[in-house]
Amino acid sequence: MAATDEFLPTRKSLLTRLKNWDDQEGWREFFEMYWRLIYTVALKAGFNDAEAQDVVQDTIVAVAKKMRGFKYDPEVGSFKAWLLLNVRSRIAEHLRKRNRGAARVTKPAGDETWANVENLPDPAAGNVDAVWDEEWERNLFAAALERVKAQVSAKQFLMFDLYTLKETPMRKVTHSLGVNAAQVYMAKYRVSRLLQTELKRLERGLR
């Protein structure tokens, strides 16, 4: 099936749709595209599963509140950087809540030297930017892979997945799928080219 802008809308067009809070399909698409990215970054920032889910929820709510006034201009700044600012703010909020809770439990009575927990640095918070870049690329690759999967046959994608992504030996791939090496190489070539095209399409959409 050929990929078209109508079938695979650019992320820039999706951002425009999100200005309408009643666009349920647009918000579903946005959530599907970014929730795992935000969740994984929160986990790697030191939160547990429940806390990471709260970070996802709070980030989506914050984005929704700001979206009507958001103007996408790649000359000013990327959407990637803008979303990171929102995620970082939510992570900082949850760290402050955690530290306040710890202070109520552990603060010695009458200890006037106890520091303001909101100003205490958290070692996990410093990793957010680096983790964000790493997870952004993974999320981009996963999104591109899903788009390519819709454009090729199930067997072609399976050959690519086994031989290229999972690095299964050629002999096992040909035996298990009943194909020859030439078919596997052709699947690898075709899917790899489509994947590069989709990665470039996604990158252009949110520069």
Protein Blocks (a to p, Z undefined) as FASTA:
>chain_A
ZZdfklmccfklmmmmmmpmklmmlmmmmmmmmmmmmmmmmmmnopafklmmmmmmmmmm
mmmmmmmmpccdfklocfklmmmmmmmmmmmmmmmmmmmmmmmmmmcghiakbccfklpc
cfklmmmmmmmmmmmmmmmmmmmmmmmmmmmcfklmmmmmmmmmnopafklmmmmnopaf
klmmmmmmmmmmmmmmmmmmmmmmmZZ
